[in-house]
Amino acid sequence: MASPGYFPHNSLPNYSNSSAVQEKLGLRHLSPWFIPVSVPIPGVRTRRLRLYLPNARRLHSSSVLRFGRRAGSAIFLFGFLLFVFVAFAFAKRFGTRSKKWPRPFIGDPSTLIFEREDLQRIWHWEIASGHFPSRRPIPEQLGLRVAPRNPGIPPRSSPSQGLLGFANSTTGIGPRRTYLEIKSKPHDTAYPPRPVPGSVADLDVIMDHCDFSEKKYVRDCLEVLRAGAGLDTGNRLRRGSLKEWKYIYMEHADSGNLDANYDHAAQENVEAVPLGVQAHIGNDNLEKPPIALPTPMKHRPYASLPTPCDPDNPRVFHMFWTGPFTDKPYTALLSFLYTQNTGLHLREAPDATICRPEFWMWINPGPAAAVPNPSAVRDMFDELKKNPWASPFLHPRFKDVIRFKLWNTTEQLDGIPELKDEWRNRDLFNSGGNIIAVPQDSKPKEDDAEGTATKAESDNFLNRAGSKSSSTYDRMSVILSDMARFVLCHRFGGTYLDADTIFLRDWEDLWGWKGAFAYRWSRMTRYNTAVLHMNKNSALGTFLFRTALKNDLDFHPMTISRYTKDAHLEELLLRLPDALFDSAWLNTENYQRDRPPQPYFTAFEDFFETPVVNSAAPQAMGFDGFFKGAYSYHFHNFWWKPFDPSRNWPDLGEQFAAGEKLARTATASMLPSNVTDSPDGIPDDVDRRDLDWATVLKRTFEGYIRGERPNMYGEWLHW
């Protein structure tokens, strides 16, 4: 016979040892654990959503049955109160504007705020303006029935359609191209030639040879970049045909089949094809009016311009700096003078056939959250004149190519039509959803000992102006610079570069490419905006600012990646391989170490502290052996590590002796007492025998400014 409380298959339960109450509870039909609830679906009258919620009656009955009436009721009440407390705590923690729900639990919500018609208008505007000089496919999800006509590419084969039957390419109607084979003149191969004025880099070809997603190596990419630009003519070894490596071309003066009366608006068409994303729940952030765009720009080949500089595409490099000037922006400016075609080497007037690039150094003199005072511009230049790292660039010789400008957050944001009426209602310091609230009065107040310490720590964070060490990183200024780069490029046009960037070659052919671009975040298909090129007042810029405004002004590069992906606009902001601007990144993350480029860095610190096993390379190879072919190098922060520890001052010669003397005096206290015994100011036992890469590059640039050596193109600076 079965034991009490146990009943085998096809037998009855035995209640011989149960109380009467338990017997009645056991015989009574218990309600289900979950009960269905029907709720209406917004916008759908004929259907209702069926949800299943926990049945409080069943939970209470089960607790009473298990623990008795009093204990069970108490446990049920405690569980209910605990649930309410946890729900309230989560709402308090993640329900405010400055907190976000953890993405691993709910995933990334859509950032899309535009309808399909607006996305089509953005694509048509950029294509009609010549900002898509590419044959890369356009997203079929846009639902375009007719392939847009593209003045940025020459006519070729007929446009194609995708699997859904919609256009996924453009129709070329632009000028013809001639791809160049660039070589040095015979018997003059010591230095590479300057790029041909008006030449254009075909980034489609570069993607074919450099795209990490297609398993392309950085080492091979740099070889293609060197060969195609003629940077290795003096050292080029015999190979087969290099026809496929030609990526620099000239556009003919003719305009192809471009019709001056072409109405891009007539090509705008809508088809009911899913975008693959959803806007925010409830469409609270959806842009209601159609996007307002100006008349598209006219694509003009360089050969048809009346002057060498195209006013629609200004050649301006932007850089943002907070706090006192140091050796980091100093070296960035030196590398600009060493590589770009500024014409400073000419004794007479600059070549009138050359469009000289300009470098705009934007200075935010105080903490990121500070408001400049009325005399901020005068104060900025007074500080620059006193600063030995900055004062050399105020010399009249550089006045037409290097300009210092004061950054004013209010003025800049008011200069963006897409932001000026609404940005004051947003938090400015938002990075990847992490919002830093800035109090109205952040000054320390007198309080108890514990409270004063906490406030002082907070104020120290808010009042930082530059990163002096790894433990005092100026995060606020970094977040502000994430937004500043888009503001500057949208207002003025040009290319933004982070201050931890060094130029490695002339950017003439990159200026020729009229499309917008940033570069890849190492192995991930995300943007790194340490280099960002955008066109002035573009439709893409309007999209980014309106989208960022509705997403709490978040300009973190990871978030920018979500904006363009959700809206199918990634091809309008081309994600270039990091080999072009950040050649060491993959190696530092343990990728492609079987065939690394030269030099071989396993960590970004290797730039400042070259491992002993590789320490012969910097002096033996010099600038010519440093990621040759790349356009620039990004050394990723390390603001506190000097480029040249034993010569931590600007060493630019007699013209700038006053600033050098000030810097030497400031550095003398950190050097041994016998430093003054050496005629050169540095004894042999202080200067390292094996110089690091950072030191070699800084001293190379300084040698050019002193007039002791030519720049990378063999041009001498005469004083």
N, C-alpha and C positions, 0 to 999 in steps of 0.2 A: 504493500500500500504506500502511496506517495506520502511524503512528509508534509506537515502543515505548511501552507503557503506555496507549495509546489504542485503543479499539475501538468502531467505529461500530455502528449498529443492525444486528442479525442477523449480526455477525461475532464471531470468537473472540478472547479476549485474547492478546496477544503478549508472551511472557516471555523473548524472545531476549536481552535485556540485563539480566535479573534474576538475582540469585544463587539458589542452590538453596534457601536458607532462606526467602527472600522468595517463591519460587515455591510452596513447601509452605504457607506462611502464607496465600498468596492462594487456594490451592485448598481449604484447610480451611474447613469451615463455621463461621463465627463465631457465637457466642451473641448473643442480642438485648441491646440497651442497657438495657432494663428487664425485671425478672422479677416475675411476679405473686406476691403473698403473701396468703393468706386468714387473716383473724382473726375470732374470734367477736364477735357483737354482744351487749352486755349486755342480758339480758331477752328476747332472741329466740333460741330454740333451733333453729329451722328455717332460719335464714338466717345467712350469714357475709359479712363485709365484705371485698371484694377490693381490695387496694392494690398499686400498682406502685412498686417501689423500684429505684434504680440498681444495675446489675449490676457488681459490683467486678471480676469475672473479665474482662468485656468491656473495662472501662476499662483494666485492666492490660495486656491483649493489645494494645489499640490504642496505648498508650504505647510498648510494646516494638516494635511494628511500625513506628512512626513514628520513634523515637529510638534504637532498639537495645536490647539486653537490659539492660545496666548503667544507661545513662542513662534509659531508660524506667521501670525499676523505681524508680530514685531519684526521678524526677519523680512517679510514682504515690504513693510513700511521703510525699513532701513535701505533695502535694495532700491526702492523707488527714489528716495532722497539722494542716494549715491548717484543714480543715473542723472537726476536733475543737476547735481553739483558738477559732474563731469561734463555734461553738455554746456553748462554755463562757463566752465573753465576753458573749454575749447573755443567757445564763441568769443570769450574775452581775449584769449591768446592769439587767435588767428582771424578774428572777425573785424579788426580795425583796418584802416587804410595802410598802416605801416607794417602789417603782418600778413603773411600769405599762408595758405594751406600748404603743407609739405607736398611738393610735386610727385614724389614717389607713390603717394597714396591716391591722388586723383589725376595725375598726368598734367600735361601743359594745356591750359585752356586756349581756345582760339583767340588770336589777337585781331582777327579780321573785322574791319569796320566799314568796308566799302562794298557796294553791290557790284555784280559782274560788269554792268555797263560802265561803271567808273574805272574798273581795272582795264577794260578794253581801251578806254580813252587814254589812260596812262601809257599803255603800250603803243597806241597809235601816235601819241605826241612824241614820245622818245624816238620811235622809228623815223617819223617824218622829220625830226630835227637832226638826223644823222648820228644819233647816240647809240645805235645798235649796228655798228659796222661788222657784223658777224653773220656767219651761216649756221650758227648753232640753232637747234630747234627751239621754237617758242611753244609754250604749254598748250596742249590741245584742250585742256579744261577751260580755256577762255571762251571756247565756242565760236571762233571766228570762221565764218563761211568762206570769206575771201582773204587770200594771203595779202597782208599789207605791202605796199610798195616801199622799197627801202633805198633811199639815196646814199646810204653808206657803203653799199657793196655794188660791184659791177654786175651787169646782166650775165646770167649763166643758164643753167638748166631750169626747167619749169618748176614752180613750187610744188611741194608734196603735201599729202594729206595723211593724217594719222589713222589709227584703227577705228576711231569713232566717226570718221568722215569729215573732220574739221581741219582747217589749215594749221600746220605745225612748222611752217617756214615762211620766209618773206620773199618778195619778188625784187631782185636787184635792178635798180634803175640808175645807179650811180656811175661815177667816172671810172675809166679803165685804170688798172694798176700795172706797174712795172716793178718786179722784185729785183733788188740790188745785190750784187756781189761786191762786198766792201773789202778792199785790200789797201795796204799802204803803198805809196809810190815806190817804184823800183829803187834799190839802193838806199831806201830810207825806211827801214823796218824796225828801228829802235823803239818807236812809239806808235800806237795805233792812231788812225785818222779820226778826226771829229765826225760824228754822224752828219749825214747830208741834211742841210736845213730843209724842214718841211717833210722829212721822212716819217713813216708811220710803222709802228710795230704791229704786225698781225698777231693778235693774241690768240686767234684760233690755232695758228701753227704752234705757238708756244704751248698751248694746252695739249696739243697732240704729243709733244715731246716731254712734258713736265708734270702732267696730272698724276698725283699720287693715287687717285682712285683707279687709274689704269696701270698701276704698278710701275710707274716711271721713277727712276732714281734721280736724286738731286745731282749726283755727280754727272750723269749723262745730260741732264738739263743744262747745267752750267757750261758744258762743252758746246752744246748747240748755241747757247746765248753768246759765247765767246766767238765762235766761228761765224755766226750770222752777222755779228756786228763788226767783224774785223779786228777784234781785240787781241787776237793771237797771231797776227800775220807774221810777226818776227819769229815765232816759235812753232808755227804750224808745220806739222809733219805730213808727208804724202799719205793721202787717203783716196778712197774712191770718190764717186760723185757726191757733192754736198748740196745738190739741188734741193733736196727735201729739207735742208736746214736753213734755207733762205726765209727769213721772217720779216725783213724790213723792205718796205715798198714805197714808191712814190705814186701819188694820184695825178692823173693827167688833168690839164686845165679844163677840158670839156666836162660837161655835166651829165654825160650819158643820155638816158632817155627821160630825165627828170622834167616833168611838165611844171612850168612856173605857176600854172593855174590849178595845180593838183589840190583837190579838196580832201584833206585827210578825214574830215568829219563825215563825208559821204561814205567812207569805208567802214565806219563804225557799225557793227552789227551784233545782234544778240541772238543766242540760241540757247534753248533750255537744256543745258548739259551741266551735271553737278560739278561744283568746284572742288569737291572732296573735303571741304571744311565747313564748319558752322560758325556763325557769328556768336557773340556772347549771349548767354541765356537771357531771353527777354528782349534782345536787341537794344539794350539800354545805351550801348556805346556806338550804335550804328550811325554813320553819317547820313543824315536825312536828305539834304540838298545834293544834287549832282556836283561832282568835284569841279571846281573852277580852275581852268587852265588858260594861260595866255596863248597867243598865236605861236605855232611851232617855229623854232629857229630854222634858218636856211643853211643846209650843209654846203660849205664852200671849200673846194680843194685849196691847198696851200698855194699852188701855182696861179690861182685866180684872185688871190687877195691883193688889194692895192698896197698894203704894207705888210712887212714880215709878221707882225703880231695880229692875231685875230681877236677883236674886242669881245667876241662872244665866248672865247676860250682863253682867258688870261692865264699866263704862265706864272703863277704865284705859288710858292711853297709856304705853307702855314706851319707854325710850331707854337705850342702853348707852354708857358713856364711860370711857375709860382715860386716866390721867395727870392733870396739872393742868387745872383748869377754865379754859376760854378763852372768847373771844367767840362761838364757834360754838354750844355748848349754851346759853349765855346768850341769844343771839338766838332760838334755838328755843323756849326757855321764855317769852320776851317775846311771841313770836307766838302761843303758846298762850293767854296771858292776854288778848291783843288780840282773838282771834277766838272762843274757846269760851265757852259759857254758864256761867261759874263763879259768877255772882251777886255778884262783888266790887264791882260798882257800886252795890249796894243799901246804904243806910245802916243799915237794920235787919237782922234775920236773913234769910238767903237764902230765896228762894221755895220753899216746901215742895212745890210741884207740879212742880218741875224736878229732874231727875236730874243732879247736878253731876258732870262728868267729873273724873278725877284724873290727874295726871302723875307717874309714878314714874321718877325718874332713878337708874339703876343705875350705881354708881361702882365700877370696878375700879382701885384706887389705884396698883397697881404694874404691872410687866410682865405680859403675858398668862400666862406660865408660872409666875409667882410664887405662893406660898401665903401667904394673909393671916396676920398674927400675931394672937395672942389679943386684943390691944387695938386691932384694926383699925377697929372701929366708932367708938370714941372718937377715934382718930387721924384718921379720915375727917372727922368733924364739926369737929375742931380745924382741919384744913386748909381746910375749906369756909368757916369763919368768917374765916380770914385772907385768903382769896382774894376780891379785889374783884368778880370776875365771878360768883361763886357766893353770896357773903354776902347780897345783897339778897333772895334767895328763901328765906332762913331767917327773914325777918320774920314776926311772928305773923299778919299780914294774909293770908299765903299758905299757912299751915300745913295747911289742910284740902284744898287742891287740888294742892299740890306737895310731894312727899315724896322725900327722898334715901334710897337704900337701898344697902347694901354688897353687891357681887357676890362670892360665894364659889363657885367652880366645883365643889368637892367637895360642898358642901351642896346646890347646885342639882341636880346630876346624881343625887345620892342621893334627891332628892325626886321623881324621875321613875320610877314603878314599872317602866316598860318598859326602863329602863337600869340601875337601881341595882345589880343583881347581876352585870353583865357589862362595864360601861364601863371599868373599870380594866384590862381586858385589851386595850384598843384604844388607838390613837394619837389624841390629842385634836386635833392640828393637821393636819387633812387638808382640802385645798381642791381640788376637782376632780381627785382622784387624786394630787395632789402633797403628800406627807406630809413634815412638818418634824419631824425627831426632836429631842427635847429631852433632853439628857444629864442624869444625876442631879446632877452637879456642873458647873455652867457657869461657875464663876469662873475668871479667868485664872490660869495657873500660870507660875512662872518657868521659862524654857526658853531655848533659843538664840534669837538675834535673829529669824531667819526664822519659827520656830515661834511665838514670842510674838506677832508681828504677825498671823499667821493666826488665832490663838485670840482675840486682842483684837477682830478684825473680827467673828468669829462671836458673841462675847459681846455686842458692841454691837447686833447684830441681835436676839439673844434678849432683851436687857434694855431694849429700847425701850418707852417708856410714852407713846404718842401720837406723831403725825407732825408734826415741826417743819419739814420741807421736803420737796420732791419726791424728794430723794436719801436721806432718812432716813425713808422711809415705814414705819409700824408695821404690817407685814403680819401679824404674829402676832395682834395684837388684832383685826384685821379678820376673820381666820379664826375666832377665838373668838366674835366677835359673830355670825357666820353661824350658829353653833349656839345662842348665847344667845337669839336672837329666838324660836326654836321652843320652847326650854325655858320661857321666861317666858310665852308665850301658852298653852302646854299646861298649865302649873301654875296660872296665875292668870287666864287668859282676857284678852281685851282686844286691843289693837292695838299692834304694834311699829313704830317709825319710826327710821330712821337719824338720827344726830346732825347730818347735813348736810341737814336738812329744815326748811322753814318753813311754818307753817300759813297758809292763805289764806282760809278760811271755816269756819263752824260745821259740825261733823261729826254733828250730831244725826240726820239722816236716814240716814247711813251706819251709825250704831250700830243703827238699826232693822232693817237687813238682817242676818238671823241666820246667813247663810252665811259660809264662810271665803273669803278672797281675798288675792291679791297683785296685782302688775301686770306688764304685758308688758315684755320686754327690747327696747325700741325696735322695729325692724323684724322681729325674730326671734320665733318662737312659743316663747319660753322665759320663765321667771319672772324678775322682779327682786323680791327680797324686802326692798327698802328700806322698803316698806310691807307689813306682814303682819298680817292679822286672822285669828285662829283661836279656836275655842270651847274652853273649859276642859275637860280630860279627855275629849276627843272621840275617836270611832273613827278619824277622819282622823289625829289626832295619834298615836294608837297605831300606826297603819300606818306613818307617817313615821319614828317613832323605832325601831321594830323593823327597818324596811328599812335605815335609816341604820346601825344597829348591825351588820347583816350585810354592809354595804358600807363598812366601815372608818370609820364615823362621819363621812361626808362630807355636809356641809350646804350646800355651795356651791349657789347658786340654779340653775345649769345642771344640777347633779346632781339637785336636787329635781325639776326638769322631767322628767328621765328616770324617776325613781321613779313619778310620777303617770301618765306616759304609758305605761310598761310595764304598769301595773296598771289602766289605763282609769279613773283617778280624777281626771282633769284638771278635770272639771266640779264636783267637790267642793271644789277649791281654785281658784276662778274667777280667770282671768287677765284682769284689767281693762285697758282701754286706758291707755297711759302718759299720755294727755292729762289724766287726772284728777290725777296726782301728779308728772308729769315732762314738762311741756308743751313744753319746748325740745329734748327728746332727738332727735326725728326731724330737726329742722332742723340740729342739730349734726352729723348723719351724712349731710347732703346730701339729705334727703328733704323733700318738700312745700314746697320753697322758692319755688314759684310762687305759693302762697297761705299764707304763714306767719302764725302768730298774733302777738299783741302782748304783750310785746316780741319782736323778731326777733333771736334769738341764733344765730349760726353756730358758736359755740364756748362751752363752759361758762364760760370765762374772762370772757366778755362781761358776766356778772353782777357781777363784781368790777372789771373794767376795761372799761366801756362804750365802744365805738368812738366816736370824735369825731363821726362823721356822724349817730349816733343819740343823742348825749349830751344833747340838749334834752329828751328824753322823760321821764327819771326825775323831774325836778323839776316839769315841767309837768303830768304825769299822776299822779304819786305812786302810792301803794298801789293806788288804784282802777284804774290802768291796767296792773297787773302780772298777766298771765294770769288775768284775772277769770273766775270760774266754776270754776276748778280748786280742788280741796280742799287741795292743798299743792304746794310746789315743792322739788325735789331738785337741789341745785347740784353734786353729785358731787365730794366731797372738797375740795381746795384749803384744807386746814386751816391752812396757813401764811400765807394771804392775809387780812389784816384786813378786816373789814366797813367800817370807818371809819378809814382811815390817819391822818388828821389829828386825830381824836378817838378814839384807840384806848383808850377807857376807858368804864365804865358811866356814863352821863349821866342819872341818875334823880331828881335833885332833892335837896332838903334832907334828906329822910328817910334818904338813903343817901350823905350827904356824906362820911362817913369812908372808905368804900370807894373813892369817886371820887378822894379826895385821894391814897390809896395808889397807885392806878393812874396818876394824873397824874404823880406823882413818878417812877414807874418809866418812864413814857413821855417825860419831859422831856429825858432825855439823847439821845433820837433826834430832837428837834425843834430848830429854830434858837434861838439865844440870846435873840432878841427876843420869844419866845413870851409871856413874862411881862408885856410892855408893853401887851398888849391887855386891856381890861376883862373880856372873855369868855375870856381865856386862849389864844386862837388868832387870830393876825393874819390879815388878808385875803390876804396873799401866801403863807400856808401852807395855808389851807383852799382846796380846789379850787373854781373858779367853777362848773364843770359836775360835779355830783355823780353818782357811779355808782349803779346800781340797789341794790347791797348797802348802800351808805351811806344812801340814802333810806329803805329799809325799816327799817333799825336805828333811825334817828332818829325815824321815825314811831311805832314801838312805844314808844320811850323817852318821846316826848311824851305818850302816853296814861298811862304810869305816873306821870309828873310831875303829871298832872292838868291839862295845858295843852290837850288836845284829846280828843274822844271816840274811842271805838274804831270799828270799821267798821260797827257797828250803832247808832251814835249814843249810846252809853252812856258816862257820865263816871265816872271814878274819883275819889272825894272822900277827902281825908285829914283 
